[in-house]
Amino acid sequence: MLTPAVYAGSFDPVTNGHMDIIRRARDVFGAVIVLVMPNACKRPLFTAQERVELLRQALQGEENVRVEATEGLLTDYLKKNGLKVLVRGLRGEGDLEHELVNAFYNKQFYASAETVFLPGRPEYAFLSSSAVREAFSYGADVSALVPPGVAEALQRKKRF
């Protein structure tokens, strides 16, 4: 029986960099749960349910990948579901400090939690959801940075 790793984030929107980490985490751990979570520091473009649906669409046909959403502490989700491994992607030094702090607190709140870092591929080193949202807000074509269904959903948002 596979015990999946958890890759949590706001995924607003999911990017090709996220997709790469999801697939690589699945290949390393055998299975991965992509967990959509709120981020109190961000004002989301897509609702949590929309993000779940966009991820499910982007990951359609991928084996051993499940998409879920939760509220509250990540460690509460891990405990409730008997999970221990968290996967985080690192694009560079800026991500490292932030992710080490998160790993510290996850361990404080749930001693069994282990965080594994996957370095981002160079082609995704500067790709972030925030940058995609900002570029999109100025009318840029971000379709090369996100899965096709996300690009379509962004265009639908543009109409409103």
C-alpha positions as CSV (number, residue, x, y, z in Angstrom):
1,M,0.0,0.0,0.0
2,L,1.3,3.4,-1.0
3,T,1.6,6.2,1.6
4,P,1.4,9.3,-0.5
5,A,3.4,12.5,0.0
6,V,1.5,15.7,0.3
7,Y,2.2,18.7,-1.9
8,A,0.2,21.6,-0.4
9,G,-0.3,25.1,-1.7
10,S,-2.7,27.7,-2.8
11,F,-2.2,26.9,-6.5
12,D,-3.8,30.2,-7.6
13,P,-3.3,29.4,-10.4
14,V,-1.5,26.1,-10.8
15,T,1.6,26.6,-13.0
16,N,3.7,24.4,-15.1
17,G,6.3,24.5,-12.3
18,H,3.7,23.1,-9.9
19,M,2.9,20.4,-12.4
20,D,6.5,19.4,-12.6
21,I,6.9,19.1,-8.9
22,I,3.6,17.0,-8.7
23,R,4.8,14.5,-11.2
24,R,8.3,14.3,-9.8
25,A,6.9,13.8,-6.3
26,R,4.7,11.1,-7.5
27,D,7.6,9.4,-9.3
28,V,9.7,9.5,-6.1
29,F,7.1,8.6,-3.5
30,G,4.7,6.5,-5.6
31,A,1.7,8.7,-4.9
32,V,1.0,12.3,-4.1
33,I,-1.9,14.2,-2.7
34,V,-2.1,17.7,-4.1
35,L,-3.7,19.7,-1.3
36,V,-5.3,23.1,-2.1
37,M,-5.2,25.3,1.0
38,P,-6.1,28.9,1.7
39,N,-3.4,31.5,2.1
40,A,-4.4,34.4,4.4
41,C,-1.7,36.6,2.9
42,K,-3.1,36.4,-0.6
43,R,-6.4,37.5,-2.2
44,P,-7.2,34.6,-4.5
45,L,-8.2,34.9,-8.2
46,F,-9.9,31.5,-8.2
47,T,-12.1,30.0,-5.5
48,A,-10.8,26.9,-3.7
49,Q,-13.2,24.8,-5.6
50,E,-12.2,26.3,-8.9
51,R,-8.5,25.5,-8.1
52,V,-9.4,21.9,-7.2
53,E,-11.2,21.5,-10.5
54,L,-8.4,23.1,-12.5
55,L,-5.9,20.8,-10.9
56,R,-8.1,17.8,-11.5
57,Q,-8.4,18.8,-15.1
58,A,-4.7,19.4,-15.5
59,L,-3.9,16.1,-13.9
60,Q,-6.5,14.0,-15.7
61,G,-5.1,10.6,-16.6
62,E,-2.2,10.9,-14.2
63,E,-1.9,7.8,-12.0
64,N,-1.5,7.9,-8.2
65,V,-2.3,11.6,-8.0
66,R,-5.2,12.9,-6.0
67,V,-6.4,16.4,-5.5
68,E,-8.1,17.6,-2.3
69,A,-8.8,20.8,-0.4
70,T,-8.7,21.6,3.3
71,E,-8.9,24.5,5.6
72,G,-6.9,25.1,8.8
73,L,-3.4,23.8,9.6
74,L,-1.6,21.5,7.3
75,T,-0.4,19.4,10.2
76,D,-4.0,18.8,11.3
77,Y,-4.7,17.4,7.8
78,L,-1.7,15.2,8.0
79,K,-2.6,13.9,11.5
80,K,-6.2,13.3,10.5
81,N,-5.2,11.3,7.4
82,G,-2.2,9.4,8.9
83,L,0.3,11.1,6.6
84,K,3.9,12.3,7.3
85,V,5.7,13.4,4.1
86,L,5.4,16.9,2.8
87,V,7.0,17.8,-0.5
88,R,8.0,21.4,-1.3
89,G,9.5,22.8,-4.5
90,L,12.5,25.1,-4.2
91,R,13.2,27.6,-7.0
92,G,16.1,29.3,-5.3
93,E,17.5,30.8,-2.1
94,G,14.5,33.0,-1.6
95,D,12.2,29.9,-1.3
96,L,14.7,28.1,1.0
97,E,14.4,30.3,4.0
98,H,10.6,30.5,3.8
99,E,10.3,26.7,3.4
100,L,12.7,25.9,6.2
101,V,10.6,28.1,8.5
102,N,7.5,26.2,7.4
103,A,9.2,22.9,7.9
104,F,10.2,23.9,11.4
105,Y,6.7,24.8,12.4
106,N,5.2,21.7,10.8
107,K,7.6,19.6,12.9
108,Q,6.6,21.6,16.0
109,F,2.9,21.0,15.5
110,Y,3.3,17.4,14.3
111,A,6.5,15.6,15.3
112,S,6.0,12.9,12.6
113,A,6.0,15.4,9.8
114,E,9.0,15.3,7.4
115,T,9.5,17.8,4.7
116,V,11.4,16.9,1.5
117,F,12.6,19.5,-0.9
118,L,12.7,19.1,-4.7
119,P,14.7,21.6,-6.6
120,G,12.8,23.3,-9.3
121,R,14.0,22.8,-12.8
122,P,15.9,25.8,-14.3
123,E,13.1,26.6,-16.8
124,Y,10.7,27.2,-13.9
125,A,13.2,29.0,-11.6
126,F,11.3,32.3,-11.8
127,L,7.8,31.0,-12.3
128,S,5.2,31.7,-9.6
129,S,1.5,31.9,-9.3
130,S,1.9,35.5,-8.1
131,A,3.9,36.5,-11.2
132,V,1.4,34.8,-13.5
133,R,-1.5,36.6,-11.8
134,E,0.2,39.9,-12.1
135,A,1.3,39.5,-15.7
136,F,-2.3,38.3,-16.5
137,S,-3.8,41.4,-14.8
138,Y,-1.8,43.6,-17.2
139,G,-3.0,41.7,-20.2
140,A,0.0,39.4,-20.8
141,D,-0.4,36.1,-22.5
142,V,0.5,33.6,-19.8
143,S,-0.6,30.5,-21.7
144,A,3.0,29.1,-21.9
145,L,3.3,29.2,-18.1
146,V,0.2,27.3,-17.1
147,P,-1.7,24.1,-18.2
148,P,-4.1,24.7,-21.1
149,G,-7.2,24.5,-18.9
150,V,-5.9,27.1,-16.6
151,A,-5.1,29.5,-19.6
152,E,-8.7,29.0,-20.7
153,A,-10.0,29.7,-17.2
154,L,-7.9,32.8,-17.0
155,Q,-9.4,34.1,-20.2
156,R,-12.9,33.5,-18.9
157,K,-12.0,35.6,-15.8
158,K,-10.8,38.3,-18.1
159,R,-14.3,38.8,-19.5
160,F,-15.6,39.8,-16.1
